[in-house]
Amino acid sequence: MIFDYFDKVAESVEFLIALGSIMGFL
């Protein structure tokens, strides 16, 4: 369960980083 939660958090972090870099380019 903990690993499942960590996996979701990692996905969210990656998404936020990608979104941030896209916003940075704009």
ABEGO torsion letter per residue (X at the ends): XAAAAAAAAAAAAAAAAAAAAAAAAX
